[in-house]
């Protein structure tokens, strides 16, 4: 039998930066996908209420990406 105790810790350390990179990539893709929809909903809200909404389209898309991305990683 071989001793695998040291290799497990090294893999976990390398995986953490990989997860951060993967999270950032998924976040960027989701953010890019939600920007057009957020712009559309922002414009429709501005037209209906004849005033600018409190949150802009970029902030709305950012918050949607912050909600959706962790859901992917928890699944």
N, C-alpha and C positions, 0 to 999 in steps of 0.2 A: 504494500500500500504506500502511496506517496503522500507527502505532507502538502496540503493545498491551502494552508492557513494564510500564507503570505500573498498568494496570487489573488485571493478574494478582495483584499483591501486595495491592492493596486488597481484592480478593475473598477472598483467603486469610485475611486478618485478620478480616474479618467472618464468615467461615465457621467460625472456631475457636470463637467464643462461641456460634454457632448449634449447633455440634456438642456443646458442653458442655450446652446447654439440652436438646437432643434426647436426649443420653445420660441426663440427669437425669429426663426425662419417661419414657423407656423403663424406667429403673431403678425409678421409683416404681410404674409399672404392673406390672412383674414382681414387685416386692416385695409389692404388694397381692395379687397372684394367688397367691403362694407362702405367705403367712401362714396361710390356713386349712389348707393341706396340712401345713405345718410343725406347726401346733397339733395336728392329728390324729395325725401320726406321733409327736410328743412325748407325747401322752396314751397312745397305744398302747404306747409304750416304757415309760412310767411304770407302766402296769398290768401289763405282762408281767414287768418286773424288780422290781416292788413297791418302787420307789424313784424318786427324781427323776433324770432324765438330767443329764449334766454341762452340756450346752448347752441353753438355753431355746428356745422356739419362735421368738422374735423374732430371736435371734442366728442360728439355723438358716436362717430365711427371708432374713435379710440376706446370709449367705454364699452362699446359692443365687442370689440376685439379682446378687451380685458376680461369680459364675461365668457366669451365662447372658447378662447384658447385653453384655459384650465379645464374646461369640460372635456376637451379632447384628451388631455393628458390624464385625467382621472378615470377615464373609461378603460 
